[in-house]
C-alpha cells in the first residue's frame, strides 16, 4: 500500500523534497511543465499552492521546517531570516481579512433575511467572528508589547499637569 502511495505522489509531484533547501526556487517554467497549465490559470495556482503545502509537510516530517511562498508565479522556500517578516505580513493580512468579514456581516440588511432562524444565525456568526477577531487582536497587541518593551503608548502629561493629579486646590 505504501508503494502505491509513493508512486501516486511521485507522479503528482515529481520533486524530491530532500533536494529542496531553504532559499531554493521552483521556477514558473517548471511549475508550468509540471501542472500542464498556463501561469495565472486557476489550475496553475492550485497546483503551485498544493505543491508548496506538500513540500512544507514533507520537510516537516523529516524534521526540517520550511516556509514556502509564491512570488511572481514561482515557488520560493524562504530563508530563516525572511520568515519573520513574511509571517508578520500574513498575520496582519489575516486580521484585516477578519475585520472586513465582520464589517460585511454588519452591512447585512436583517429585514431581507427569510426568518428569525436566519437572523439568529447571523447574530451568532457575528458574535463568534467578533470574539475571535478581538482575541486575535489582543494577542497581537500583547505580543507586540512583549517584543517591543521600549515602545509604550502612554498618554503624555498635559500642560505640565502630572498624571493622577486632581487639578488646582
N, C-alpha and C positions, 0 to 999 in steps of 0.2 A: 504494500500500500504506500509506503514511504517513497519507493522508487517511482510510482505513478505520479505522486505529488511533485517530486523533484523534476520529472520530465515536463509536467504541465507548467510549472513555474519557470523552468529554463526556456520553454518555448514562448511564454508570455513576456518574460523579462530576461532576454539573453545577455544579462550583465552579471558578472561575478561580483557580489557585494564585497568580497575580500580584497578585490583590487581597487575599490573605491576608497579614496582617502580624503581627509579634510583639505579643502582648497581645490578639489577637482571640479571639473565642469563637464556636463554631458551636453554636447552642442545641439543646436537646432537641427542640423543636418542628421545627426544620429537619431534624435527623437523622431524626426520626420520619417526616417527609414524604418525605425522600429515600430512606430504606430501605424504606418501606412496612411497617414493623413497629413494634410497641409497645415503649416503653422497657423495658429489663430482659430482653427476649427474646434468645435466642441469635442470631437473625438481626440484631437491632439492634446487639448487642455486636460481632459480626463485621464488620458494615458500618462501624461507627464506628471500630474499630481499623484496618481496611484503609484507610479514608479518611484517617485520621491518618498512617499509613505512607506513603500516596500523596502527601500534602501534603509530608511531610518529604523524600521523594525528588525531587519536582518542584522544591521550593525549593533543594535541594542542587545539582541540575543547573543551576540559574540562579546558583549561587554564594552563595546566601543560606541558611545552615544554621540550621534551627529545630528545636525540640523540641516535639512535640505530645503532650499528655497528656489523659486523660479524667478529668473531675471532675464528680461528681454527674450523670452521664449526658451531659454536654456535652463537646465537644472544645475544648481551650484551647491556643493557641500561646503557650508560655512566653516571658516577657521574659528578657533576658540575665541579670539579677540573680537570677531564680528558678531558672535551670538548675542551678547548683552544688548547691543543697540537694536538688533533685529527683533528680539523678543520684547523689548520695551515698546517698540513701534507697534508690534502686533497687539500688545496689551492695550495700548491707547486706542488703536483702531477698534478693538473689541468693545471697549467701554463706549466709544462713540456709536457703534452699531447698536448696542443695547439701549443707549439713550434715545436714538432715533426710533427704535422699535416701540419704546414706551410712549414717545410723543405720538406715533402713528395710532396707537391704541386710544390715546386721549382724543384724537380727532374723529373717532367713530361716532356717527350720529345714532345714538341709542334708540331714537324713535323709529329708525328703519330696521331694527332687529325684529325678527318674527315673533318672539315670545319672551316671557320672563326667564325661561331657562337659558336662552341665548344671552340675555342681559346679565344674568348671574354668572354665566361662564366668562363673559367679557370682564366682569368685575374681579373674578378670581384670577384670571390671567393677568390683568393689570396689577393687582396687588402682589402676585407672585413675582412678576417681572421687576416691579419697583423694589421689592425687598432684595432680590438677587443683585440688582444694579447697585443699590445702596451699600450692601455688604461688600461688593467688589470695589466700589469707590472708596469706602472707608478703609479697606485692607490696603489699597494702593496708597492712600494718604499715610497710613501708619508705616508702611514700608518706606515711603519717601522720608518720613521723619527719622526713621532708624538709619537709613543710608546716608542722609544728609543732615546730621545733627546741628551743623553750624547755621543752617538756614532756618530761621524762626520767623514765623509770620505773626508777630505780636503787634498790638496797636501801640504806636508811639505816644509819648506823653503829649497832651495837647496844651499849647500855650504855656508850657512850663509847669503845668499842674501835675504833680506826681499821681501815678495810678493809685486808686483806692482812697484818695482824699475826698472829703465831702464838700470842699469849696471853702469860701471865707466864713469866718465865725461872726 
